[in-house]
């Protein structure tokens, strides 16, 4: 009987040419980066929505992230660093996600025909996520670059001027739609993939997760549209004074300038 030269089982390779272990690691990194970005965007939504509570509320949030209440003066570089980290994770996530995209039109057609033949809801959601992800690569990159280079130019008036006077509201509208659909679907797919919140009845758990996903998506879209409308309204009213910094109403504030957020 012939004796094998090696008793180690060969590592299974994937379609991309890497090992199954490497592929699993890349999947994990994609999941973690997607989770980070989705949770960050949820938090970011509530922070920018502070404008709905008034200009002073948004000014306070802005100053907080500049370190004003910790160091006694604002440091916009803190915001720039945060944006830089998010931008790096954003790019890494996009590169990791591109592994799952069809590499040719022929593959795309085959996937599309497969989706039409099986008519599976989660498969359709994957296509929506892929389309919105492609859009986000461009829309999100523009927004993050603007924030990266304007860390000292954020606030009730500064942000509203950017939305209206600099005509950024169309991009923000498209970005809002892409982010909320992409992020919501992504979190749902992560929960299903890794078995989060899965009870004894997997099918029922999946249906409940999908309902929750849509509830959260509708809520965040409503909040986002109301927030964008508020910035547009302020921008319209402030158009003839575009570039002017906001001065908070509270007389106890020592530094009256907006200073960017």
C-alpha positions in Angstrom: 0.0 0.0 0.0 1.4 3.4 -1.0 2.2 5.7 1.9 1.2 9.4 1.4 4.1 11.8 1.6 2.1 14.3 3.5 -0.7 13.7 6.0 -1.9 17.3 6.1 -5.2 17.9 4.4 -4.9 20.4 1.5 -6.5 23.7 2.2 -9.6 24.3 0.1 -9.3 27.2 -2.3 -11.9 29.7 -3.2 -12.9 31.1 -6.6 -10.7 34.1 -5.9 -7.7 31.9 -5.5 -7.2 32.4 -1.8 -7.6 29.7 0.9 -10.9 29.1 2.7 -9.3 30.4 5.9 -8.3 33.6 4.2 -11.7 34.0 2.7 -13.4 33.5 6.1 -11.1 36.1 7.6 -12.0 38.6 4.8 -15.7 37.8 5.3 -15.2 38.5 9.1 -13.4 41.8 8.3 -16.2 42.8 5.9 -18.8 42.0 8.5 -17.0 44.0 11.3 -16.3 47.0 9.1 -19.9 47.0 7.9 -21.2 46.7 11.4 -19.0 49.6 12.5 -20.1 51.9 9.6 -23.8 51.0 10.1 -23.7 51.8 13.8 -21.7 54.9 13.2 -24.2 56.2 10.6 -27.1 55.5 13.1 -25.3 57.6 15.7 -24.3 60.2 13.2 -28.0 60.5 12.1 -29.1 61.4 15.7 -26.2 63.9 16.1 -27.0 65.9 12.9 -30.7 65.6 13.8 -30.0 67.8 16.8 -30.8 70.7 14.5 -34.4 69.7 14.9 -34.1 70.8 18.6 -32.8 74.2 17.6 -29.6 75.9 16.4 -28.2 76.0 19.9 -28.6 72.3 20.4 -26.7 71.6 17.2 -24.0 74.1 18.2 -23.5 72.3 21.6 -23.2 68.9 19.8 -20.7 70.4 17.5 -18.6 71.9 20.2 -18.7 68.7 22.2 -17.0 66.7 19.4 -14.4 69.5 19.0 -13.4 68.9 22.6 -14.6 72.3 23.8 -16.1 71.1 27.0 -13.0 69.1 27.8 -10.2 71.5 26.9 -11.9 74.9 27.2 -11.5 75.6 23.5 -12.5 73.9 20.3 -10.1 71.7 18.3 -11.7 70.9 14.9 -8.7 68.6 14.2 -10.5 66.1 16.5 -13.4 65.9 14.0 -10.9 65.6 11.1 -9.2 62.7 12.8 -12.6 60.9 13.4 -13.6 61.5 9.8 -10.2 60.2 8.6 -10.7 57.0 10.5 -14.2 56.5 9.2 -13.0 57.2 5.6 -10.3 54.6 5.9 -12.8 52.0 7.2 -15.2 53.0 4.5 -12.6 52.4 1.7 -11.6 49.1 3.3 -15.2 47.9 3.5 -15.8 48.9 -0.1 -12.7 46.9 -1.3 -13.8 43.9 0.8 -17.3 44.0 -0.6 -16.1 44.2 -4.2 -15.1 40.6 -3.9 -18.7 39.6 -3.9 -19.6 41.7 -7.0 -19.9 40.0 -10.4 -16.7 40.5 -12.3 -18.3 40.6 -15.7 -21.6 41.5 -17.4 -22.0 37.8 -18.1 -21.9 37.0 -14.4 -24.3 39.8 -13.7 -26.8 38.5 -16.2 -26.5 35.0 -14.7 -27.1 36.3 -11.2 -30.0 38.4 -12.3 -31.7 35.5 -14.1 -31.1 33.4 -11.0 -32.8 36.0 -8.9 -35.8 36.2 -11.3 -36.1 32.4 -11.4 -36.1 31.7 -7.6 -37.9 35.0 -6.6 -36.4 34.9 -3.1 -36.8 38.0 -0.9 -33.3 37.9 0.6 -31.7 37.5 -2.8 -33.5 40.6 -4.0 -32.3 42.5 -0.9 -28.7 41.5 -1.8 -29.2 43.2 -5.2 -30.6 46.3 -3.5 -27.6 46.3 -1.2 -25.2 45.9 -4.1 -26.7 48.8 -6.1 -26.8 51.1 -3.1 -23.3 50.1 -2.2 -22.1 51.0 -5.6 -23.8 54.4 -5.3 -22.3 54.9 -1.8 -18.8 54.5 -3.1 -19.2 57.7 -5.0 -21.7 59.6 -2.9 -20.1 58.7 0.4 -16.6 59.5 -0.8 -17.6 63.0 -1.8 -19.2 63.7 1.5 -16.4 62.2 3.6 -13.8 64.2 1.6 -15.8 67.4 2.1 -15.9 66.7 5.8 -12.2 65.7 5.9 -11.2 69.1 4.4 -13.8 71.2 6.3 -13.5 69.9 9.8 -13.6 73.5 11.1 -16.6 74.4 9.0 -19.5 72.6 10.6 -22.3 74.1 12.6 -25.9 75.4 12.4 -25.1 78.1 9.8 -22.0 76.5 8.2 -23.7 73.2 7.6 -26.9 74.8 6.4 -25.0 77.0 4.0 -23.2 74.0 2.6 -26.6 72.2 2.1 -28.3 75.1 0.4 -25.9 77.8 -0.8 -23.3 75.3 -2.0 -26.1 73.2 -3.5 -25.1 70.0 -1.7 -28.7 69.0 -0.8 -29.2 66.8 -3.9 -26.2 64.7 -3.0 -27.3 64.5 0.6 -30.8 63.4 -0.4 -29.4 60.6 -2.5 -26.8 59.7 0.2 -29.5 59.5 2.8 -31.5 57.0 0.7 -28.5 54.9 -0.2 -27.1 54.8 3.4 -30.4 53.8 5.1 -31.3 51.1 2.6 -27.7 49.8 2.4 -27.1 49.9 6.1 -30.5 48.4 7.1 -30.2 45.5 4.7 -26.6 45.0 5.7 -27.4 44.7 9.4 -30.3 42.4 8.6 -28.0 40.1 6.5 -25.3 40.2 9.2 -27.9 39.1 11.8 -29.0 36.2 9.6 -25.5 35.2 8.5 -24.1 35.1 12.1 -27.2 33.8 13.7 -27.8 36.9 15.9 -31.2 36.9 17.7 -32.1 33.5 16.3 -34.6 31.7 18.3 -35.8 28.1 18.1 -37.8 28.9 15.0 -35.3 30.3 12.5 -37.9 31.2 9.8 -39.9 33.1 12.3 -36.8 34.9 13.6 -35.9 35.9 10.1 -39.4 37.3 9.4 -39.2 39.3 12.7 -35.8 40.6 11.8 -37.0 41.7 8.4 -40.0 43.6 9.9 -37.7 45.3 12.4 -35.3 46.2 9.6 -38.1 48.0 7.7 -39.4 49.7 10.8 -35.9 51.1 11.6 -35.3 52.1 7.9 -38.6 54.0 7.7 -37.9 55.7 11.0 -34.4 56.8 10.0 -35.5 57.9 6.5 -38.2 60.0 8.1 -35.8 61.5 10.6 -33.2 62.1 7.9 -35.7 63.8 5.5 -36.9 66.1 8.4 -33.3 66.9 9.3 -32.3 67.7 5.7 -35.4 69.9 5.3 -34.4 71.8 8.5 -30.9 72.5 7.2 -32.4 73.6 3.9 -34.8 76.0 5.6 -32.0 77.6 7.6 -29.8 77.7 4.5 -32.5 79.5 2.6 -33.1 82.0 5.4 -29.3 82.6 5.8 -28.5 82.6 2.0 -27.8 86.4 1.9 -25.3 86.0 4.8 -23.7 82.7 3.7 -20.4 82.2 5.4 -21.4 83.9 8.7 -20.7 81.9 11.8 -23.5 81.1 14.3 -23.5 82.8 17.6 -25.4 80.9 20.3 -28.2 82.6 22.2 -27.0 81.5 25.7 -25.2 84.5 27.2 -23.1 82.2 29.5 -21.2 80.8 26.5 -17.8 82.4 26.7 -16.7 81.7 23.2 -19.5 83.1 21.1 -18.1 82.1 17.7 -19.3 78.9 16.0 -15.7 77.8 15.2 -16.8 74.9 13.1 -17.9 71.5 14.1 
